[in-house]
Amino acid sequence: MNDAQLIEKTIAYVRTGLEKAEGGHDWFHIERVFRNTLRIAREESVDVLVVSLAALLHDIADAKFHGGDEELGPRKADEFLRSLKVPKATRKHVVNIIRNMSFRHSLGAEKKGFHSRELEVVQDADRLDAMGAVGIARAFSYGGHAGRKLYDPDISPNPAMDKAAYKNSKGPTINHFYEKLLLLKDRMHTPTGKKLAERRHQYMLDFLEEFFGEWNGES
């Protein structure tokens, strides 16, 4: 099986697997991350097959929708790649990216461990999709899905959470901007990722200014 056929089969597998997923973590999220990945990879010296597979499979079983099980996603990806007889080195690299790419893994002690340039590329691509207009839409989509408040002036955001606190947080969606989304610009790895993040970051700042103006009856 050549690389193009492998990508085609992976796309079909993921589309089917995420058919009923929450709107911010569905196939269209995967498709956007895949596109971002290829865009960034054009400027980087990376294994394109590895980053493509990792981008496509990175949310095949997101822990927050599966009882917090952080190994289910890597395990499903590994089983799928084994079924297609993907070479061991490629398969292990892809699974390690999936296991280590989420934002929560950058918090506290979790920031140490597996690392590769391919991880940086896919991580930047995923983080870009959490920013800008799409990032705002995704944040409120998940907030509604999880039954979170839009905003509560009496609940202050905590941008210094460790992994456990972040994973268990149930704060208002607006707090999520300060606890994650506005932190992403300075955590991008690649030149392309950093450049694309600048505009999306500013868009979120503009949104928050308008939000609070309307909330307080000032605009």
N, C-alpha and C positions, 0 to 999 in steps of 0.2 A: 504494500500500500504506500503510495507516495504522500508527500506532505499535504498537498491540496485535498486529497481524498480523506486524509486523517482529520483535517480541519472541518471538512464538510460533514463527516460523521459526528464530530464533536458538537458542531452547531445544532444538528438534529437532536442529539441526546439532551443538550441543555435546554433547547426550546421546549421539548416535551416535559422535561423534569421541572421546569419553572412555569408551566402553563397556568397554574392557579396561584402564583406567588403574589405577595403584596406589591403594589404598584411601583414602589421605589426600589425594589429588589427583584424585578421580573426580567424576562428576556431582553427587554429594551434597555435596561440598565447594563446588562452584559454586552449587548451590541455596542453601546456607546463606549464602554470601557475597552472593548476590543478595538474599536476604531481609534480611540485615543492612544492605545498601546502601539498600534502600527504607525501612527503619526510620530510618536516619540522615538520609536525604534529606528526610524529612518535616519535619525541623527546620532544613533548610538551603535557601538560595536557589541552587539548582543546576538544570541541564538534566537532567531525570529520564530522558529517552531516552538521553542520553550515558552517565550513570552505570549505567543498566540494561544497555546493550550492553557496556560495559567490564567490568562484573562478570561477565556471562555468558561473555565471550570471553577473560578475562584469563589463563586457564591452558589455552587450546586446544592449546598446544605448549610446555609448561614446559621451559626450557632444560636442567634437570638430567636430564630423560629423553630428551634429544635431542642428546647429545654436547656440551652446553654452548653450543649455537647460540642466542644471545639474540635473533636477528632472525627466527627461524622463526615464533614465536608472533605477533608484530606483522604479519608478512607474510601469514600464513594469515587473520588477522582482517581485514586490509585486502582481501584477495582475496574473502573471503566477503561483506563489506559492499558491495564494488563489484558483486558479482553480484546484489545486491538493490537496486542503484541508490540506495544511501543517499547523501544530499547530501555533497559533498566536505568541508565544514566539520565536519559531525558525524563523518564517517568519520575524518578526520585527528585530531580530538580524541580519539576512542576509541582509536585506534592509539597516540597519544602517551601516553595513560594506561597502556596495556598495556606499553609499552616502559619506563616509568619507575616503576612501582608496587612492584616487588619490594623486599624488605628490603635485598638486596645493593646496590641502587642508592642507598641512603642512606648507604653507607659510603665514607669518604674523599672523593675528588674527585667521585665520582658524585652526591653530594648536590646539586650545582648543575645547573641546566638547566631543562627544561620544568616548569611548575607551573600548576595550576588548582585551584579549589575542588572541582571534580568529581573530580580526582585524589585529593584529601584524603579525600573521602567513600568512594570505593572502596577506597583504601588502608586506611582505618580498618576497613572491613567485612572485608577480607581478614585484617588483623592480629588482629581479634577471633577469627577462626576458628583462629588459631594459639595461642590462649590457653584457659585453663580446662580442663574435662574433655575437651572435643573436641580441644583443642590437645594435651593429653597423649596422647590416643589416636593422633592423627595423627603425633606425633613418634615414637612407638614403632612405628607401622605403617611409616613410611618407614625408620626405623633397621633394622627387620627386612628390609625390601626391599633395602636397601643393604648388608646383612651387617655392620652396626655392633655393637659391644659395647653392652650395657646401660650399664655403668659400669666404669671402671678407675681406682682411686685413684691410680695412678702417672701418669695423663695429666691434667694440669690444664687446665681450660677457659681460653680466651683471649677475653675479651669485647671486646678492643680490636683485633680483626682488621680489615685493610683488605679491599676487595672481592675481590682475588685470593686471599688467604688463606682467606677465608670460603668462596669458591666451591670451593676445592680441599680443604677440611677433611674429614677422615674420622674425626673423634673420636667417642667414645661418645655415645649419645643423651642421657644426663644432662648432658653438657657443653653440649649445644644449648640447654638451659634458660638457662644463664648467658651464652651467646654470642648468643642472640637472644630467646627467649621472655620472659624476665624484663625485657628492655630495652624491650619494646613499650609498656607502660603509659605511660611518659614520652615516647613518640613519637607518641601519638595527637594528631589535629588538632582534631576537632570536640567540642563539649560532650557530645553523646550518646555518641560513641566513648569519651571519657575516662571517663564515668560507667559504661558497661558494662564497661570494661577493669578497673576497680577490683576488682570481685568476682572476675573470672576470674584476675586476678593473685594475689589472696590464696589462691584455690583451689590454684594451682600451688605457692605457698610451703608450704601445708599438706601437699600431696602430697610435696614434697621432704623435709620434716621427717619424715614417716612413712617414706619410702623409706630415708633414712639411718639412722633408728632400727632398722628391720628389717635393713638391710644389716649394721649393727654389732652386732646381737643385743641391742639395748637396748629393743625394743618388740615 
